[in-house]
C-alpha cells in the first residue's frame, strides 16, 4: 500500500475524523485542506439506505448547478428539420441527425452530453449499447429527450449534472472546482443536497442518507451532518 504524502498527512490533521461538520463549515474547511497544484474537482458522496437492485429505490436525476461546474460541456443534439437551427442558435456544439448516429456507431465519442428530440429515439436505439454504459443515452426523465431543445441545451451549458446511485447505493456528484469561491461551492452544495433529499424513494425505509462526505480530488474526506444537509430540501 502506497504511503500517503506529507502534504496529505498535514491536510488530514486539520480534519476531525469523528466530527460531523455543517455544510458551511465543511466548505470553509475544504478550502484549507486542498493542496494539489492543479484545479481539483470537489465531490460529494452520499451513502444511501436504498437497494438499487429494486427499480423503485433507484435514486436518479439531474440538477443545474447554480454556480456552474467549472467545466466546458460539449453538447451533441440529434434532431431533424427546423429543430436543427434551434439547436445551433441555442449553442449546441454538434448538431445533426442520422449522420451523427452513424458517426457515433463508428466509434466517435468526443462529447459530454447527448440531447435528442422524441422523433429521433427510434433511430438512436441502434447506438444505445454504446451510449448507455457511459451514461450518455438521452432520457426524458433527465430532460435530454425533449422538443424544447433551446432549454435543454442552455441547461447543459449552464452546468447541468446528472446523478445516479451505483450498485452499492453510493451517489457521487461533482459540485465544482477548488478554484470556486466558498460562496459558489456552498451554493452548489446546498442545491445538490436539496435535490438528493427530495429524491428519496417512497419505498425507502430506515435512514435514507447514512453518510455524506465531501472531498477534493486529492484531499482527505470531510464528514457532513446529514441533518444539516437535509435542511436544504425544503
C-alpha beads as a LAMMPS data file, in Angstrom:
LAMMPS data file: protein, C-alpha beads

234 atoms
233 bonds

1 atom types
1 bond types

-500.0 500.0 xlo xhi
-500.0 500.0 ylo yhi
-500.0 500.0 zlo zhi

Masses

1 110.0

Atoms # bond

1 1 1 0.000 0.000 0.000
2 1 1 1.369 3.396 -1.016
3 1 1 2.337 5.645 1.865
4 1 1 0.358 8.924 1.920
5 1 1 2.300 12.051 1.039
6 1 1 3.431 14.531 3.685
7 1 1 1.019 17.147 2.294
8 1 1 -1.906 14.715 2.590
9 1 1 -0.937 13.842 6.167
10 1 1 -0.671 17.538 7.076
11 1 1 -4.056 18.235 5.479
12 1 1 -5.652 15.295 7.297
13 1 1 -4.576 16.721 10.654
14 1 1 -6.910 19.669 10.058
15 1 1 -9.936 17.375 9.730
16 1 1 -11.538 15.922 12.864
17 1 1 -12.330 12.311 11.918
18 1 1 -15.296 11.886 14.245
19 1 1 -16.855 15.319 13.782
20 1 1 -19.891 15.893 11.577
21 1 1 -19.479 19.327 10.021
22 1 1 -22.266 21.600 8.868
23 1 1 -22.387 22.350 5.140
24 1 1 -20.908 25.813 5.699
25 1 1 -18.146 24.510 7.977
26 1 1 -17.252 21.747 5.510
27 1 1 -16.860 24.121 2.576
28 1 1 -14.733 26.525 4.597
29 1 1 -12.543 23.670 5.848
30 1 1 -12.120 22.166 2.385
31 1 1 -10.561 25.399 1.149
32 1 1 -7.782 24.935 3.741
33 1 1 -7.009 21.248 3.097
34 1 1 -6.649 21.277 -0.710
35 1 1 -3.010 21.336 -1.688
36 1 1 -2.623 19.999 -5.250
37 1 1 -1.184 22.351 -7.851
38 1 1 -3.986 21.630 -10.355
39 1 1 -7.603 22.778 -10.076
40 1 1 -9.109 19.811 -8.239
41 1 1 -12.728 18.708 -8.654
42 1 1 -14.818 18.916 -5.480
43 1 1 -17.105 15.926 -4.986
44 1 1 -19.979 14.932 -2.703
45 1 1 -20.504 11.256 -1.866
46 1 1 -23.880 10.192 -0.435
47 1 1 -24.184 6.678 1.032
48 1 1 -27.888 5.974 0.825
49 1 1 -30.044 3.455 2.646
50 1 1 -31.593 2.168 -0.573
51 1 1 -31.353 -1.069 -2.534
52 1 1 -30.609 -0.046 -6.147
53 1 1 -31.400 -3.595 -7.294
54 1 1 -35.043 -2.542 -6.995
55 1 1 -36.197 -0.063 -9.629
56 1 1 -38.412 1.776 -7.156
57 1 1 -35.389 2.517 -4.957
58 1 1 -33.119 3.847 -7.690
59 1 1 -32.212 7.463 -6.978
60 1 1 -31.540 9.235 -10.235
61 1 1 -31.960 12.734 -11.565
62 1 1 -30.284 15.880 -12.822
63 1 1 -29.715 19.353 -11.451
64 1 1 -28.451 22.625 -12.878
65 1 1 -25.617 23.868 -10.679
66 1 1 -26.360 27.473 -9.632
67 1 1 -22.670 28.407 -9.900
68 1 1 -21.871 26.130 -12.853
69 1 1 -19.408 23.252 -12.841
70 1 1 -16.209 24.945 -13.920
71 1 1 -16.050 22.572 -16.872
72 1 1 -16.781 23.119 -20.550
73 1 1 -19.530 20.743 -21.686
74 1 1 -19.600 19.578 -25.299
75 1 1 -23.242 19.055 -26.258
76 1 1 -24.488 16.954 -29.181
77 1 1 -28.053 17.352 -30.397
78 1 1 -29.626 14.658 -32.559
79 1 1 -32.690 16.000 -34.322
80 1 1 -34.151 16.886 -37.705
81 1 1 -35.933 19.653 -39.605
82 1 1 -36.370 23.085 -38.023
83 1 1 -35.032 21.815 -34.684
84 1 1 -31.542 21.766 -36.205
85 1 1 -31.395 25.558 -36.443
86 1 1 -32.967 25.859 -32.970
87 1 1 -30.179 23.711 -31.515
88 1 1 -27.485 25.691 -33.305
89 1 1 -28.875 29.013 -32.081
90 1 1 -29.068 27.658 -28.517
91 1 1 -25.334 26.932 -28.552
92 1 1 -25.093 23.190 -29.210
93 1 1 -21.592 22.159 -30.281
94 1 1 -22.580 19.444 -32.772
95 1 1 -25.992 19.138 -34.417
96 1 1 -27.265 16.530 -36.847
97 1 1 -29.456 13.526 -37.433
98 1 1 -28.612 10.106 -38.790
99 1 1 -25.156 11.350 -39.781
100 1 1 -24.333 11.861 -36.079
101 1 1 -25.820 8.478 -35.150
102 1 1 -23.663 6.743 -37.763
103 1 1 -20.592 8.679 -36.593
104 1 1 -21.131 7.502 -33.005
105 1 1 -21.752 3.947 -34.223
106 1 1 -18.340 4.187 -35.888
107 1 1 -16.600 4.990 -32.623
108 1 1 -16.726 8.789 -32.336
109 1 1 -17.208 9.811 -28.696
110 1 1 -15.791 13.332 -28.479
111 1 1 -18.652 14.864 -26.468
112 1 1 -20.085 15.068 -22.935
113 1 1 -23.872 15.092 -23.373
114 1 1 -26.419 13.942 -25.938
115 1 1 -29.811 15.609 -26.365
116 1 1 -32.426 14.267 -28.767
117 1 1 -35.936 15.073 -29.916
118 1 1 -38.522 12.303 -29.372
119 1 1 -38.881 11.619 -33.109
120 1 1 -35.222 10.505 -33.281
121 1 1 -35.267 7.993 -30.415
122 1 1 -36.219 5.059 -32.622
123 1 1 -33.117 5.636 -34.716
124 1 1 -30.886 6.281 -31.693
125 1 1 -31.784 2.806 -30.432
126 1 1 -29.037 1.306 -32.560
127 1 1 -26.353 3.119 -30.535
128 1 1 -27.978 2.533 -27.136
129 1 1 -25.369 -0.102 -26.267
130 1 1 -22.662 2.481 -26.894
131 1 1 -24.240 5.417 -25.068
132 1 1 -25.968 3.542 -22.231
133 1 1 -22.930 2.166 -20.346
134 1 1 -21.340 5.624 -20.491
135 1 1 -24.388 7.349 -19.053
136 1 1 -24.943 9.258 -22.283
137 1 1 -28.218 7.771 -23.526
138 1 1 -30.867 10.509 -23.846
139 1 1 -33.584 10.139 -21.217
140 1 1 -36.838 12.104 -20.892
141 1 1 -36.643 11.937 -17.071
142 1 1 -33.330 13.793 -17.238
143 1 1 -34.556 16.352 -19.731
144 1 1 -32.352 15.078 -22.563
145 1 1 -35.236 13.779 -24.686
146 1 1 -37.353 16.825 -25.410
147 1 1 -38.808 19.096 -28.050
148 1 1 -37.688 22.126 -26.044
149 1 1 -34.184 21.965 -27.472
150 1 1 -33.275 25.531 -26.547
151 1 1 -33.959 24.963 -22.838
152 1 1 -32.163 21.596 -22.791
153 1 1 -29.018 22.931 -24.464
154 1 1 -28.834 26.006 -22.251
155 1 1 -29.231 23.895 -19.100
156 1 1 -26.388 21.600 -20.137
157 1 1 -24.172 24.543 -20.998
158 1 1 -25.003 26.217 -17.688
159 1 1 -23.784 23.188 -15.744
160 1 1 -26.463 20.528 -15.507
161 1 1 -25.176 17.467 -13.664
162 1 1 -26.749 14.011 -13.654
163 1 1 -26.595 11.732 -10.618
164 1 1 -27.416 8.080 -10.053
165 1 1 -26.917 5.506 -7.320
166 1 1 -24.286 2.874 -8.073
167 1 1 -24.684 -0.805 -7.164
168 1 1 -23.553 -0.069 -3.600
169 1 1 -26.084 2.704 -3.047
170 1 1 -23.498 5.480 -3.404
171 1 1 -24.208 8.698 -5.288
172 1 1 -21.218 10.788 -6.385
173 1 1 -21.902 14.352 -7.513
174 1 1 -19.210 16.855 -8.579
175 1 1 -20.082 20.311 -7.229
176 1 1 -17.356 22.450 -8.764
177 1 1 -13.653 23.181 -8.689
178 1 1 -11.181 24.067 -5.967
179 1 1 -10.825 27.497 -7.579
180 1 1 -14.502 28.268 -6.875
181 1 1 -15.193 30.724 -4.095
182 1 1 -16.582 29.483 -0.797
183 1 1 -19.922 31.049 -1.766
184 1 1 -20.017 29.256 -5.129
185 1 1 -19.232 25.850 -3.613
186 1 1 -21.788 26.418 -0.844
187 1 1 -24.455 27.392 -3.371
188 1 1 -23.866 24.277 -5.480
189 1 1 -23.608 22.009 -2.452
190 1 1 -26.889 23.220 -0.979
191 1 1 -28.629 22.711 -4.328
192 1 1 -27.333 19.138 -4.603
193 1 1 -28.214 18.249 -1.012
194 1 1 -31.724 19.557 -1.545
195 1 1 -32.145 17.546 -4.738
196 1 1 -30.896 14.279 -3.228
197 1 1 -33.109 14.528 -0.150
198 1 1 -36.167 15.414 -2.245
199 1 1 -35.461 12.366 -4.423
200 1 1 -35.947 9.930 -1.522
201 1 1 -37.938 6.940 -2.844
202 1 1 -41.282 6.329 -1.127
203 1 1 -40.264 2.678 -0.682
204 1 1 -37.039 3.563 1.159
205 1 1 -37.234 2.579 4.833
206 1 1 -34.984 3.483 7.743
207 1 1 -32.163 6.008 7.476
208 1 1 -32.072 7.499 3.979
209 1 1 -28.663 9.236 3.998
210 1 1 -26.334 7.054 6.066
211 1 1 -23.301 9.232 5.471
212 1 1 -22.279 12.263 3.455
213 1 1 -18.675 13.154 2.655
214 1 1 -17.090 15.985 0.722
215 1 1 -13.597 15.892 -0.730
216 1 1 -11.449 17.307 -3.486
217 1 1 -9.523 15.062 -5.893
218 1 1 -6.531 14.657 -3.564
219 1 1 -7.845 15.922 -0.237
220 1 1 -8.974 13.985 2.841
221 1 1 -12.726 13.448 3.175
222 1 1 -14.822 15.753 5.366
223 1 1 -17.877 14.175 7.001
224 1 1 -21.037 16.273 6.885
225 1 1 -24.021 16.288 9.235
226 1 1 -26.854 14.775 7.169
227 1 1 -29.437 16.591 9.300
228 1 1 -27.930 19.944 8.317
229 1 1 -27.764 18.893 4.655
230 1 1 -31.423 17.821 4.782
231 1 1 -32.468 21.346 5.761
232 1 1 -31.920 22.461 2.154
233 1 1 -34.627 20.164 0.794
234 1 1 -37.445 22.436 1.923

Bonds

1 1 1 2
2 1 2 3
3 1 3 4
4 1 4 5
5 1 5 6
6 1 6 7
7 1 7 8
8 1 8 9
9 1 9 10
10 1 10 11
11 1 11 12
12 1 12 13
13 1 13 14
14 1 14 15
15 1 15 16
16 1 16 17
17 1 17 18
18 1 18 19
19 1 19 20
20 1 20 21
21 1 21 22
22 1 22 23
23 1 23 24
24 1 24 25
25 1 25 26
26 1 26 27
27 1 27 28
28 1 28 29
29 1 29 30
30 1 30 31
31 1 31 32
32 1 32 33
33 1 33 34
34 1 34 35
35 1 35 36
36 1 36 37
37 1 37 38
38 1 38 39
39 1 39 40
40 1 40 41
41 1 41 42
42 1 42 43
43 1 43 44
44 1 44 45
45 1 45 46
46 1 46 47
47 1 47 48
48 1 48 49
49 1 49 50
50 1 50 51
51 1 51 52
52 1 52 53
53 1 53 54
54 1 54 55
55 1 55 56
56 1 56 57
57 1 57 58
58 1 58 59
59 1 59 60
60 1 60 61
61 1 61 62
62 1 62 63
63 1 63 64
64 1 64 65
65 1 65 66
66 1 66 67
67 1 67 68
68 1 68 69
69 1 69 70
70 1 70 71
71 1 71 72
72 1 72 73
73 1 73 74
74 1 74 75
75 1 75 76
76 1 76 77
77 1 77 78
78 1 78 79
79 1 79 80
80 1 80 81
81 1 81 82
82 1 82 83
83 1 83 84
84 1 84 85
85 1 85 86
86 1 86 87
87 1 87 88
88 1 88 89
89 1 89 90
90 1 90 91
91 1 91 92
92 1 92 93
93 1 93 94
94 1 94 95
95 1 95 96
96 1 96 97
97 1 97 98
98 1 98 99
99 1 99 100
100 1 100 101
101 1 101 102
102 1 102 103
103 1 103 104
104 1 104 105
105 1 105 106
106 1 106 107
107 1 107 108
108 1 108 109
109 1 109 110
110 1 110 111
111 1 111 112
112 1 112 113
113 1 113 114
114 1 114 115
115 1 115 116
116 1 116 117
117 1 117 118
118 1 118 119
119 1 119 120
120 1 120 121
121 1 121 122
122 1 122 123
123 1 123 124
124 1 124 125
125 1 125 126
126 1 126 127
127 1 127 128
128 1 128 129
129 1 129 130
130 1 130 131
131 1 131 132
132 1 132 133
133 1 133 134
134 1 134 135
135 1 135 136
136 1 136 137
137 1 137 138
138 1 138 139
139 1 139 140
140 1 140 141
141 1 141 142
142 1 142 143
143 1 143 144
144 1 144 145
145 1 145 146
146 1 146 147
147 1 147 148
148 1 148 149
149 1 149 150
150 1 150 151
151 1 151 152
152 1 152 153
153 1 153 154
154 1 154 155
155 1 155 156
156 1 156 157
157 1 157 158
158 1 158 159
159 1 159 160
160 1 160 161
161 1 161 162
162 1 162 163
163 1 163 164
164 1 164 165
165 1 165 166
166 1 166 167
167 1 167 168
168 1 168 169
169 1 169 170
170 1 170 171
171 1 171 172
172 1 172 173
173 1 173 174
174 1 174 175
175 1 175 176
176 1 176 177
177 1 177 178
178 1 178 179
179 1 179 180
180 1 180 181
181 1 181 182
182 1 182 183
183 1 183 184
184 1 184 185
185 1 185 186
186 1 186 187
187 1 187 188
188 1 188 189
189 1 189 190
190 1 190 191
191 1 191 192
192 1 192 193
193 1 193 194
194 1 194 195
195 1 195 196
196 1 196 197
197 1 197 198
198 1 198 199
199 1 199 200
200 1 200 201
201 1 201 202
202 1 202 203
203 1 203 204
204 1 204 205
205 1 205 206
206 1 206 207
207 1 207 208
208 1 208 209
209 1 209 210
210 1 210 211
211 1 211 212
212 1 212 213
213 1 213 214
214 1 214 215
215 1 215 216
216 1 216 217
217 1 217 218
218 1 218 219
219 1 219 220
220 1 220 221
221 1 221 222
222 1 222 223
223 1 223 224
224 1 224 225
225 1 225 226
226 1 226 227
227 1 227 228
228 1 228 229
229 1 229 230
230 1 230 231
231 1 231 232
232 1 232 233
233 1 233 234
